[in-house]
Every structure is written in structure tokens, then in C-alpha cells.
Amino acid sequence: MTEEQKKSYALDSDNEGWIVGWAVIRNSPWDLAGMFLTRDEAEGVQRELGSAYEVRHGSRKLGSNDFIGS
């Protein structure tokens, strides 16, 4: 994620260093395929990756694959 992309995301007011957006994830084995500004973007990636992945809204810790779904 570029610095410009980081500036576009809302910051998670409850978790310092985390951003809020739409994630494409796979639960087992864990994979955070990406974080996106819009649900439409995330759903497009999910369709490419297949049914093992799902779209969830939540927060991602910058510089990691940590994700908290809402």
C-alpha cells in the first residue's frame, strides 16, 4: 500500500495505526488478500480469487495482515 493510498482510508478511531475499509479475506488458511476503499472494488477482487474468499468491512493494522471485522 502506497503512502497516497494510506491517506485515502479513514483511520480507526479505536485502534491507533489501523485503517477502515473493505477487506478480501480467506479464513483458512488465513489470507488478507487486500484492503479496499469501496465494497465494489473488494467484490471485484473476491470474484477473481474465488469462493474461498469473502468481503468484510473492518479495520487493518498498517504494515501487517492483522484484520478486525465489524
C-alpha positions in Angstrom: 0.0 0.0 0.0 1.5 3.3 -1.0 1.6 6.4 1.2 -1.0 8.0 -1.1 -3.4 5.1 -0.6 -2.9 5.2 3.1 -4.1 8.8 3.1 -7.3 7.9 1.4 -8.5 5.5 4.1 -10.4 6.5 7.2 -8.4 6.0 10.4 -9.9 3.6 13.0 -10.5 5.9 16.0 -10.4 3.0 18.4 -7.2 1.5 17.2 -4.1 3.7 16.6 -2.3 2.7 13.4 -5.3 0.9 11.9 -7.4 1.9 8.8 -11.0 1.2 8.0 -12.2 -0.2 4.7 -13.3 -3.3 2.8 -11.2 -6.4 3.0 -11.0 -9.5 0.9 -10.1 -12.4 3.3 -9.9 -16.2 3.4 -10.3 -17.7 6.9 -8.4 -21.0 6.5 -5.6 -20.8 5.8 -5.6 -17.1 6.8 -5.1 -14.7 3.9 -5.8 -11.0 3.9 -5.7 -10.6 0.1 -6.2 -6.8 0.2 -7.9 -3.8 1.7 -10.1 -1.5 -0.5 -11.8 1.8 -0.2 -15.1 0.5 -1.7 -17.1 -2.6 -1.4 -17.3 -2.7 -5.2 -13.5 -2.9 -5.5 -13.3 -5.6 -2.9 -16.1 -7.7 -4.5 -14.3 -7.5 -7.9 -11.1 -8.9 -6.4 -13.1 -11.6 -4.5 -14.7 -12.7 -7.7 -11.3 -13.2 -9.2 -10.0 -15.1 -6.2 -13.0 -17.4 -5.9 -15.5 -18.7 -3.3 -12.9 -19.4 -0.6 -12.6 -15.6 -0.2 -15.2 -13.2 1.3 -15.6 -9.5 1.6 -15.7 -8.0 5.1 -15.8 -4.4 6.4 -13.4 -3.7 9.2 -10.0 -2.5 10.2 -6.5 -3.4 9.2 -3.3 -2.7 11.1 -0.9 -0.9 8.7 2.2 -3.0 7.9 0.6 -6.3 8.9 -2.1 -8.8 7.9 -4.0 -8.2 11.1 -7.7 -7.6 10.5 -10.7 -7.0 12.7 -14.1 -7.4 11.0 -17.1 -5.4 12.0 
